[in-house]
Amino acid sequence: MPRLFTGIPIPSAAAKTLLALVPDSPGLRPVPAGNLHLTLHFLGSVAETQAVSLAAALADIPTPQVSVQLSAGGVFGHKTGSGVLWVGLASSSAVDVLRSLQQQQRSVIERLGLRCEDREWQPHVTVARFQNPDQHLLQQFQNNCRHLSLSTELQSCVLWESQPTLGTSTYLERQRYPFHPQLQ
């Protein structure tokens, strides 16, 4: 069964800027630029027939094009010894549009009998992962992000399949849903 999630890819120019914020250290594993995304839903393992139905149903959600302001950085999970470095979104109007998309997707997912994560959606882009890092590296990342103000235009949403490999995951695009400028 494929492991699926929906998300919005970060354009390559913005991805390069975000990855430049990550301190160079063997204790930090930057996410490959092509894998940077803003997760909307992680679904986990899904039967192939349900995956096909989901791909078709998500296409019915009208999605407006949205500009986001990537700003500030933080750390999830550092108290447990492993976690992620992330960059957040500053624009409340863009977050509102993305939250609406996330909620519409949730309705479709639940209507198909699939399970969504229960935790509240925190819009962010994971830029690196770590295991037991030097706390100074985490602080350096946050300092690097202190004055971040990066505008980028999001172009599409994707239904991805995550295939775990040694040390990272490979993301296979199952279906892309372009955003529509005329819906704004």
Protein Blocks (a to p, Z undefined) as FASTA:
>chain_A
ZZddddddddfklmmmmmmmpccdfkbccddfklgccdfbdgbjadfklmmmmmmmmmmp
ccdddddddehjddehklnopacdddddfblklmmmmmmmmmmmmmmmmmnopacdfbdc
dddddfbdcehiafklmmmmmmmmmmgccddddfbdcdddddddehiacdddfbdcdddf
klZZ
